[in-house]
Amino acid sequence: MHAEIYTDGVDEITVGGSIVRVDLVSLSPTERDDNNAPKKVFRQRLIFSVEAFANSVEVMQNALQGLVDAGAIRRARSGSTTEPSHVVSSLERDRPAPNAARPPNVSTNFR
């Protein structure tokens, strides 16, 4: 059996020479920031060669396009985000109707 890792996202990507470090984070179930949002907690670091990282990005872009094509996610409209212009893509999750039943495995952090 192989170990599986869950992550709520990537917090930081650091490039040093020919090595790329990707820090994975989870949202804390107990700690909150000043806006009462769950704090990001470092969980694990992925370390790639530059070549392996570039290949991984390509694989993820293909997976992203598959999700867009399937209608699971949609790309944010241009200019509707405050993120820097160098961000390749911003995503918005389709939100269910407020009274829609939620699957039992969905965190209340993501409403």
C-alpha positions as CSV (number, residue, x, y, z in Angstrom):
1,M,0.0,0.0,0.0
2,H,1.2,3.5,-0.8
3,A,0.8,6.4,1.6
4,E,-1.5,9.2,0.4
5,I,-1.2,12.8,1.3
6,Y,-4.1,15.3,1.4
7,T,-3.3,19.0,0.9
8,D,-5.5,22.1,0.8
9,G,-3.0,23.7,-1.5
10,V,0.5,25.0,-2.2
11,D,1.8,27.8,0.0
12,E,5.2,28.5,-1.5
13,I,7.4,27.4,-4.3
14,T,11.1,28.1,-3.9
15,V,13.7,27.7,-6.7
16,G,17.3,27.3,-5.7
17,G,19.7,26.4,-8.5
18,S,18.4,23.3,-10.2
19,I,16.1,22.4,-7.3
20,V,12.4,23.4,-6.9
21,R,10.8,23.1,-3.4
22,V,7.0,23.1,-3.2
23,D,5.5,23.5,0.3
24,L,2.1,21.8,0.8
25,V,-0.3,23.2,3.4
26,S,-3.6,22.2,5.1
27,L,-6.1,24.4,6.8
28,S,-6.0,24.2,10.5
29,P,-9.1,22.9,12.2
30,T,-8.4,24.9,15.3
31,E,-6.2,28.0,14.5
32,R,-7.7,31.1,13.0
33,D,-6.3,34.3,11.5
34,D,-7.4,37.9,12.1
35,N,-10.3,37.4,9.7
36,N,-11.4,34.2,11.4
37,A,-10.3,32.1,8.4
38,P,-8.5,28.8,9.1
39,K,-4.7,29.3,9.2
40,K,-2.5,27.5,6.7
41,V,-0.3,24.9,8.4
42,F,2.8,23.5,6.7
43,R,2.4,19.7,6.1
44,Q,5.0,18.5,3.6
45,R,7.5,19.6,1.1
46,L,7.9,18.2,-2.4
47,I,11.4,18.5,-3.9
48,F,11.9,18.3,-7.7
49,S,14.7,18.8,-10.2
50,V,13.8,21.7,-12.5
51,E,13.1,19.3,-15.3
52,A,10.8,17.1,-13.1
53,F,9.0,20.3,-11.9
54,A,8.4,21.5,-15.5
55,N,7.1,18.1,-16.5
56,S,4.8,18.1,-13.4
57,V,3.4,21.5,-14.3
58,E,2.6,20.2,-17.8
59,V,0.8,17.2,-16.4
60,M,-1.2,19.4,-14.0
61,Q,-2.2,21.8,-16.8
62,N,-3.5,18.9,-18.8
63,A,-5.5,17.7,-15.7
64,L,-6.8,21.3,-15.2
65,Q,-8.0,21.5,-18.8
66,G,-9.8,18.1,-18.3
67,L,-11.6,19.5,-15.3
68,V,-12.5,22.7,-17.2
69,D,-13.8,20.6,-20.2
70,A,-15.8,18.4,-17.8
71,G,-17.4,21.5,-16.2
72,A,-16.1,20.6,-12.7
73,I,-14.4,24.0,-12.5
74,R,-14.3,27.2,-14.5
75,R,-11.6,29.8,-15.1
76,A,-12.1,33.2,-13.5
77,R,-13.0,36.0,-15.9
78,S,-10.1,38.4,-16.7
79,G,-10.0,41.4,-14.4
80,S,-12.3,39.8,-11.8
81,T,-9.4,38.9,-9.5
82,T,-7.0,41.0,-7.4
83,E,-4.2,38.5,-8.0
84,P,-1.1,39.7,-9.8
85,S,-1.0,39.6,-13.6
86,H,1.7,36.9,-13.5
87,V,-0.7,34.3,-12.1
88,V,-1.3,31.9,-15.0
89,S,-4.9,31.1,-14.1
90,S,-7.3,31.8,-11.3
91,L,-10.1,29.3,-10.6
92,E,-13.5,29.6,-9.0
93,R,-15.3,26.6,-7.7
94,D,-18.9,26.2,-8.8
95,R,-20.9,26.8,-5.7
96,P,-24.0,24.6,-5.1
97,A,-27.3,26.2,-4.3
98,P,-27.5,27.2,-0.6
99,N,-30.0,24.5,0.2
100,A,-28.3,21.8,-1.9
101,A,-27.4,18.6,0.0
102,R,-23.6,18.5,0.8
103,P,-21.7,15.2,0.4
104,P,-20.6,14.0,3.9
105,N,-16.9,14.3,3.1
106,V,-17.0,18.0,2.4
107,S,-15.3,20.3,4.9
108,T,-17.4,23.1,6.4
109,N,-14.3,25.3,5.6
110,F,-15.4,25.3,1.9
111,R,-18.9,26.7,1.7
